Amino acid sequence: MIINFIHDENDSFETDNTDLIFNYNNSKHLHYTFWNSGFVPENWFSNVAIDLLYVSFSVFAADRLCKRSDAFDAWSRDIKLLIPVLENDLWIKNKSLLEETLSFLSGDRWSIEFRPRTESCTEKHYKNKWIKKKTSPQSYDKVCMFSGGLDSFIGAIDLLESIDKNNKILFVSHYGGGKGTKEYQDFLIEKFCAHYGLEDNNFQQFHTAVINGIEETTRTRSFMFFAHAIVLASTFKKTIPLTIPENGLISLNIPSTFSRIGTSSTRTTHPFYMSKLQELITELGLNVMINNPYQFKTKGEMILECKEQNFMKENVSNTMSCSHPDVGRNRGETHTLHCGYCLPCVIRRAALKRSGITDNSEYYDPDCQKVAIAKINLNSYRQGLKRFDPRLSFMTIQQNGPISENIKDYSELYERGIRELGEYIGGIK
């Protein structure tokens, strides 16, 4: 599919064989809240930062609009994007790096053509509002992704417990349509404000939706999520650490059986993807350093080592780890809950069992018996555990992507994670 992106109807760029024209600022194409978030930057967004935001929108839109079932192998698609940018020469220079990063993340073949543009009417409007602003700008020392999941909850706690009280952290969230995770984010934000004396402006929540999107796998969501945080961090005119807290086992996301190989497993925070993303950020001249402090921790270890145990235990059930929390709407459910059988749910339950914490979270199918897919998943997990051979760990950790450093650390992490998972799966009758 070939998609031509524009900012307004005045963009007269035309090309042959375009399958779709997508207008970022047409409510029939895209809904996004970035400019209306209330964030008052210390310095206005650089051109390349704004470009990054819209590049991430472009990629996410293409991901939602191109069905994998239409690909020759029903998975890997050929996607060509025509994107207008403010810093055309810089993006042309980094075109191959961007395409490589995206191809690894989603398993598709990406081809991107850039063309120069000037500021859009939308950008001029919000820049003028910022120039005339009456409220004080916001400055922070660290940025942390905050999804509303258990890992991000622990990551936020550990940051708040370990930083100098004079430092300020900006937590950045994104939520999809429906109920999803926003209700969990909102509740935890309220708890953080009360417990740590934070203010609402310590949290920025964003929403982006492609109207009439037809593909559900959306492997590129993380690129768009992270882009929001990177763009905000770039306004502080100093090197900003961006924490992306996720347990190392899910980060590796090694297929539990041969039924989940390669890009069928998400690569949201895979070490190779994170290294390519950091390379791209650096080459674009953005002073942001991404890190995952839990790269070599299992989820159970994250829970056990959390720096504020009481607060964490009180709010475990207020976190959402499920990979598809909205699926219950199809069953007529009135509130969001975990499915209980997707891999993130199973890893969550295994970690909580190891930590000895009473899990009061709601799961639709905790014993993997209600729906067919749950039974299939449970059998898949059991097969994976049966085939587990610690002698091959150094090879197994590379099934979902290349790893060239810290092989021993990743292998040992994988072995501990599998043991953690096995203790839980073994208890399901």
C-alpha positions as CSV (number, residue, x, y, z in Angstrom):
1,M,0.0,0.0,0.0
2,I,1.2,3.5,-0.8
3,I,-0.1,6.3,1.5
4,N,0.4,10.0,0.9
5,F,0.3,12.1,4.1
6,I,-0.8,15.8,4.2
7,H,-1.3,18.4,6.9
8,D,-4.1,20.3,5.1
9,E,-6.0,20.5,1.9
10,N,-3.5,23.1,0.6
11,D,-0.8,20.4,0.2
12,S,-0.8,20.0,-3.6
13,F,1.8,17.2,-3.7
14,E,0.6,14.5,-6.1
15,T,2.1,11.2,-7.2
16,D,1.0,8.3,-9.4
17,N,-0.2,5.0,-7.8
18,T,-1.1,6.4,-4.4
19,D,-3.6,4.2,-2.7
20,L,-4.7,6.6,0.0
21,I,-4.4,10.3,0.9
22,F,-4.3,10.7,4.7
23,N,-4.8,14.1,6.3
24,Y,-3.4,14.4,9.8
25,N,-5.8,17.2,10.6
26,N,-8.9,15.7,9.2
27,S,-11.1,14.3,12.0
28,K,-12.4,11.7,9.5
29,H,-8.9,10.3,9.3
30,L,-7.2,10.9,12.6
31,H,-8.0,12.0,16.2
32,Y,-5.2,13.0,18.4
33,T,-4.8,15.1,21.5
34,F,-1.2,16.2,21.4
35,W,-1.8,19.9,20.9
36,N,-4.7,20.0,23.4
37,S,-2.9,18.3,26.3
38,G,-2.3,21.4,28.3
39,F,1.5,20.9,28.4
40,V,3.3,24.2,28.4
41,P,6.9,23.5,27.1
42,E,9.9,25.4,28.5
43,N,11.0,25.9,24.9
44,W,9.0,25.4,21.8
45,F,9.3,22.1,20.0
46,S,12.1,21.8,17.5
47,N,11.3,21.1,13.9
48,V,12.7,17.6,14.1
49,A,10.7,16.8,17.2
50,I,7.5,17.8,15.5
51,D,8.6,15.8,12.5
52,L,9.1,12.7,14.7
53,L,5.6,13.0,16.1
54,Y,4.0,13.1,12.7
55,V,6.2,10.3,11.4
56,S,5.0,8.2,14.3
57,F,1.4,9.1,13.4
58,S,2.1,8.1,9.8
59,V,3.5,4.7,10.8
60,F,0.7,4.0,13.2
61,A,-1.9,5.0,10.7
62,A,-0.4,2.7,8.0
63,D,-0.2,-0.1,10.6
64,R,-4.0,0.3,11.3
65,L,-5.1,0.7,7.7
66,C,-3.1,-2.2,6.0
67,K,-4.5,-5.6,6.8
68,R,-2.0,-8.3,7.4
69,S,-4.3,-10.9,5.9
70,D,-3.9,-9.2,2.5
71,A,-0.1,-9.8,2.5
72,F,1.3,-12.6,0.5
73,D,2.1,-14.6,3.6
74,A,-0.8,-13.2,5.6
75,W,1.6,-11.2,7.8
76,S,4.5,-9.2,6.3
77,R,3.2,-6.2,4.4
78,D,4.8,-3.9,1.8
79,I,4.1,-0.4,3.0
80,K,5.3,2.8,1.3
81,L,4.8,6.2,3.1
82,L,5.1,9.6,1.5
83,I,5.7,12.0,4.4
84,P,6.1,15.8,4.5
85,V,8.7,17.0,7.0
86,L,10.2,20.3,8.2
87,E,13.8,18.9,8.3
88,N,13.8,17.1,5.0
89,D,17.6,16.7,4.6
90,L,18.0,15.2,8.1
91,W,15.2,12.7,7.5
92,I,16.6,11.7,4.1
93,K,19.9,11.1,5.8
94,N,18.3,8.8,8.4
95,K,15.8,7.1,6.1
96,S,17.5,3.7,6.0
97,L,17.9,3.7,9.8
98,L,14.2,4.5,10.3
99,E,13.1,1.8,7.8
100,E,15.3,-0.8,9.5
101,T,14.0,0.1,12.9
102,L,10.4,-0.1,11.8
103,S,10.9,-3.3,9.9
104,F,12.3,-5.0,12.9
105,L,9.5,-3.7,15.1
106,S,6.6,-4.7,12.9
107,G,7.9,-7.4,10.6
108,D,6.9,-5.5,7.5
109,R,8.9,-4.0,4.6
110,W,8.8,-0.2,5.0
111,S,9.7,2.3,2.4
112,I,9.5,6.0,3.2
113,E,9.9,9.0,0.9
114,F,10.3,12.4,2.5
115,R,9.5,15.8,1.0
116,P,10.0,19.3,2.4
117,R,7.1,21.3,4.0
118,T,6.5,24.5,5.9
119,E,4.7,25.0,9.2
120,S,1.1,23.9,9.1
121,C,-1.8,26.1,10.2
122,T,-2.2,23.9,13.2
123,E,1.4,24.3,14.3
124,K,1.3,28.1,13.8
125,H,-1.8,28.3,15.8
126,Y,-0.5,26.5,18.8
127,K,3.0,28.1,18.6
128,N,1.3,31.5,18.7
129,K,-0.7,30.4,21.8
130,W,2.5,29.4,23.5
131,I,4.2,32.7,22.7
132,K,1.2,34.5,24.3
133,K,1.0,32.1,27.2
134,K,0.1,33.3,30.7
135,T,0.9,30.1,32.6
136,S,4.4,29.2,33.6
137,P,6.3,26.7,31.4
138,Q,7.0,23.2,32.8
139,S,10.5,21.9,33.3
140,Y,11.5,18.3,34.3
141,D,14.6,16.4,35.0
142,K,13.4,12.9,34.0
143,V,10.6,11.4,31.9
144,C,9.0,8.1,32.5
145,M,6.5,6.1,30.4
146,F,3.4,5.3,32.4
147,S,1.0,2.8,30.9
148,G,-1.1,1.9,33.9
149,G,0.4,-1.6,33.9
150,L,2.1,-3.2,36.9
151,D,5.6,-2.7,35.5
152,S,5.1,1.0,34.8
153,F,3.5,1.4,38.3
154,I,6.6,-0.2,40.0
155,G,8.9,1.8,37.7
156,A,7.2,5.1,38.8
157,I,7.4,4.1,42.5
158,D,11.1,3.2,42.3
159,L,11.9,6.5,40.5
160,L,9.9,8.6,43.1
161,E,11.6,6.7,45.9
162,S,15.1,7.2,44.7
163,I,15.3,10.7,43.2
164,D,16.4,13.9,44.8
165,K,13.3,15.7,46.1
166,N,14.3,18.8,44.0
167,N,14.1,16.8,40.8
168,K,10.9,16.6,38.9
169,I,9.6,13.7,36.9
170,L,7.2,13.9,34.0
171,F,5.1,10.7,33.5
172,V,3.8,10.2,29.9
173,S,0.8,8.0,29.1
174,H,-1.1,7.0,26.1
175,Y,-4.5,5.3,25.9
176,G,-6.5,3.8,23.1
177,G,-10.2,3.8,22.4
178,G,-12.9,2.4,24.6
179,K,-12.3,1.9,28.3
180,G,-8.9,0.2,27.9
181,T,-6.3,1.5,30.3
182,K,-7.3,5.1,30.9
183,E,-9.4,4.4,33.9
184,Y,-6.5,2.6,35.5
185,Q,-4.1,5.4,34.6
186,D,-6.5,8.0,36.1
187,F,-7.0,6.0,39.3
188,L,-3.2,5.5,39.8
189,I,-2.5,9.1,39.0
190,E,-4.8,10.1,41.8
191,K,-3.1,7.7,44.2
192,F,0.4,9.0,43.2
193,C,-0.7,12.6,43.8
194,A,-2.0,11.8,47.2
195,H,0.9,9.6,48.3
196,Y,3.9,11.5,46.9
197,G,2.4,15.0,46.8
198,L,2.6,15.2,43.0
199,E,0.5,17.5,40.9
200,D,-1.6,16.9,37.8
201,N,1.0,18.5,35.6
202,N,3.4,15.7,36.5
203,F,1.3,13.5,34.3
204,Q,0.6,13.9,30.6
205,Q,-2.0,11.6,28.9
206,F,-2.4,11.3,25.2
207,H,-4.9,9.7,22.9
208,T,-4.4,8.9,19.2
209,A,-6.9,7.0,17.1
210,V,-7.0,6.2,13.4
211,I,-10.5,6.5,12.2
212,N,-11.8,3.3,10.5
213,G,-8.6,1.4,11.3
214,I,-9.0,-2.3,10.3
215,E,-5.9,-4.1,11.5
216,E,-5.7,-5.1,15.1
217,T,-2.1,-6.2,15.6
218,T,-0.6,-2.7,15.5
219,R,3.0,-3.7,16.3
220,T,4.1,-0.1,15.8
221,R,2.2,1.4,18.7
222,S,5.3,1.6,20.9
223,F,7.0,3.8,18.4
224,M,4.1,6.2,18.5
225,F,3.8,6.0,22.4
226,F,7.5,6.7,22.8
227,A,7.5,9.5,20.3
228,H,5.1,11.5,22.5
229,A,7.6,11.3,25.4
230,I,10.6,12.0,23.3
231,V,9.0,15.1,21.8
232,L,8.1,16.5,25.3
233,A,11.6,15.6,26.6
234,S,13.2,17.5,23.7
235,T,11.9,20.8,24.9
236,F,14.0,21.0,28.1
237,K,17.3,21.8,26.2
238,K,19.3,19.3,28.3
239,T,19.9,15.6,28.1
240,I,16.8,13.9,29.5
241,P,16.7,10.2,30.7
242,L,13.6,8.5,29.4
243,T,12.7,5.5,31.5
244,I,10.7,2.7,29.8
245,P,10.0,0.2,32.7
246,E,9.3,-3.3,31.6
247,N,10.3,-6.7,32.9
248,G,13.1,-8.4,31.0
249,L,11.2,-11.5,30.2
250,I,8.4,-9.8,28.4
251,S,11.0,-7.5,26.8
252,L,12.7,-10.5,25.2
253,N,9.2,-11.9,24.4
254,I,10.6,-15.3,23.4
255,P,8.0,-17.4,21.7
256,S,6.6,-19.9,24.3
257,T,6.3,-22.5,21.6
258,F,7.0,-22.8,17.9
259,S,3.5,-21.3,17.3
260,R,4.8,-17.8,18.1
261,I,7.9,-17.2,16.1
262,G,9.5,-13.9,15.0
263,T,7.3,-10.9,14.5
264,S,4.2,-12.7,15.6
265,S,5.7,-11.9,19.0
266,T,5.7,-8.2,19.9
267,R,9.0,-6.4,20.0
268,T,7.9,-3.3,21.9
269,T,10.9,-3.1,24.2
270,H,13.2,-5.8,22.7
271,P,16.9,-4.8,23.3
272,F,17.6,-4.7,19.6
273,Y,14.7,-2.4,18.9
274,M,15.6,-0.1,21.8
275,S,19.2,0.1,20.6
276,K,18.0,1.1,17.0
277,L,15.5,3.6,18.5
278,Q,18.2,5.2,20.5
279,E,20.5,5.4,17.5
280,L,17.7,7.1,15.6
281,I,17.1,9.6,18.4
282,T,20.8,10.4,18.6
283,E,21.2,10.8,14.8
284,L,18.2,13.2,14.8
285,G,20.0,15.4,17.4
286,L,17.4,14.9,20.1
287,N,19.0,14.9,23.6
288,V,17.0,11.9,25.0
289,M,18.6,8.8,26.5
290,I,16.2,5.8,26.8
291,N,16.7,3.1,29.4
292,N,14.9,0.1,30.9
293,P,16.2,-0.4,34.4
294,Y,14.5,-3.8,34.6
295,Q,16.0,-5.3,31.5
296,F,17.6,-8.1,33.6
297,K,14.7,-8.5,36.0
298,T,11.7,-10.8,35.9
299,K,8.4,-9.4,36.8
300,G,8.4,-11.3,40.1
301,E,11.8,-9.8,40.9
302,M,10.4,-6.3,40.1
303,I,7.6,-6.8,42.6
304,L,9.9,-8.2,45.3
305,E,12.4,-5.4,45.0
306,C,9.9,-2.5,44.7
307,K,11.1,0.3,46.9
308,E,7.7,1.0,48.5
309,Q,6.1,-2.3,49.2
310,N,3.0,-1.2,51.1
311,F,1.9,1.4,48.5
312,M,2.6,-1.1,45.7
313,K,0.6,-4.0,47.4
314,E,-2.3,-1.7,48.1
315,N,-2.7,-0.8,44.4
316,V,-1.7,-4.0,42.5
317,S,-5.4,-4.6,41.6
318,N,-5.6,-1.1,40.2
319,T,-3.0,-1.8,37.5
320,M,-3.8,-3.2,34.0
321,S,-1.4,-5.7,32.4
322,C,-3.7,-7.4,29.8
323,S,-2.8,-7.1,26.2
324,H,-6.4,-6.7,25.1
325,P,-8.4,-5.2,28.0
326,D,-11.2,-4.0,25.8
327,V,-12.2,-7.5,24.5
328,G,-14.8,-7.8,27.2
329,R,-17.0,-5.3,25.5
330,N,-17.8,-8.0,22.9
331,R,-19.2,-10.0,25.8
332,G,-21.3,-7.2,27.1
333,E,-19.2,-6.5,30.2
334,T,-19.7,-3.2,31.9
335,H,-16.2,-2.8,33.3
336,T,-12.7,-3.5,32.1
337,L,-10.8,-6.6,33.4
338,H,-7.9,-8.8,32.6
339,C,-8.6,-11.7,30.2
340,G,-6.4,-14.0,32.4
341,Y,-4.9,-16.1,29.5
342,C,-2.8,-13.8,27.3
343,L,1.0,-13.9,27.9
344,P,1.1,-10.6,29.8
345,C,-1.7,-11.8,32.1
346,V,0.0,-15.2,32.7
347,I,3.4,-13.5,33.4
348,R,1.6,-11.1,35.8
349,R,-0.1,-13.9,37.7
350,A,3.1,-15.9,37.8
351,A,5.0,-12.9,39.3
352,L,2.4,-12.2,41.9
353,K,2.4,-15.9,42.9
354,R,6.1,-15.8,43.3
355,S,6.0,-12.6,45.4
356,G,3.3,-14.1,47.7
357,I,1.0,-11.1,47.2
358,T,-2.7,-11.8,47.3
359,D,-4.0,-11.0,43.9
360,N,-7.4,-9.3,44.0
361,S,-7.3,-8.4,40.3
362,E,-10.3,-9.4,38.2
363,Y,-9.6,-12.0,35.5
364,Y,-12.3,-13.2,33.0
365,D,-10.8,-16.7,32.6
366,P,-8.3,-17.3,35.4
367,D,-8.2,-21.1,34.9
368,C,-8.1,-20.9,31.1
369,Q,-11.3,-23.0,30.7
370,K,-14.0,-20.6,29.6
371,V,-13.0,-19.9,26.0
372,A,-11.3,-21.9,23.3
373,I,-8.4,-19.5,22.8
374,A,-7.6,-19.7,26.6
375,K,-7.3,-23.5,26.4
376,I,-5.1,-23.3,23.3
377,N,-2.9,-20.7,25.1
378,L,-2.6,-22.9,28.2
379,N,-1.6,-25.9,26.1
380,S,0.9,-23.7,24.2
381,Y,2.5,-22.5,27.5
382,R,2.8,-26.1,28.8
383,Q,4.4,-27.2,25.6
384,G,6.9,-24.4,25.8
385,L,7.8,-25.3,29.4
386,K,8.2,-28.9,28.4
387,R,10.6,-28.1,25.7
388,F,12.6,-25.6,27.8
389,D,16.3,-26.6,27.9
390,P,18.5,-24.3,29.9
391,R,21.6,-25.5,28.0
392,L,20.1,-23.8,24.9
393,S,19.2,-20.5,26.6
394,F,22.0,-18.6,24.9
395,M,20.4,-19.5,21.5
396,T,16.7,-19.3,22.6
397,I,17.0,-15.7,23.7
398,Q,17.7,-14.7,20.1
399,Q,14.6,-16.3,18.6
400,N,12.8,-12.9,18.6
401,G,15.7,-10.7,17.6
402,P,19.5,-10.5,17.6
403,I,21.4,-10.0,20.9
404,S,25.1,-9.3,20.7
405,E,25.8,-8.1,24.2
406,N,25.2,-9.4,27.8
407,I,24.4,-12.9,26.5
408,K,25.0,-14.5,29.9
409,D,22.8,-11.9,31.7
410,Y,19.9,-12.4,29.2
411,S,20.3,-16.2,29.3
412,E,20.1,-16.2,33.1
413,L,17.1,-13.8,33.0
414,Y,15.3,-16.1,30.6
415,E,15.9,-19.2,32.8
416,R,14.7,-17.4,35.9
417,G,11.6,-16.1,34.0
418,I,10.7,-19.6,32.7
419,R,11.0,-21.0,36.2
420,E,8.7,-18.3,37.5
421,L,6.2,-19.0,34.8
422,G,6.5,-22.8,35.4
423,E,5.6,-22.5,39.0
424,Y,2.3,-20.8,38.1
425,I,1.4,-22.9,35.0
426,G,2.1,-26.1,37.0
427,G,-0.6,-25.0,39.5
428,I,-3.4,-24.7,36.9
429,K,-5.4,-27.9,36.7
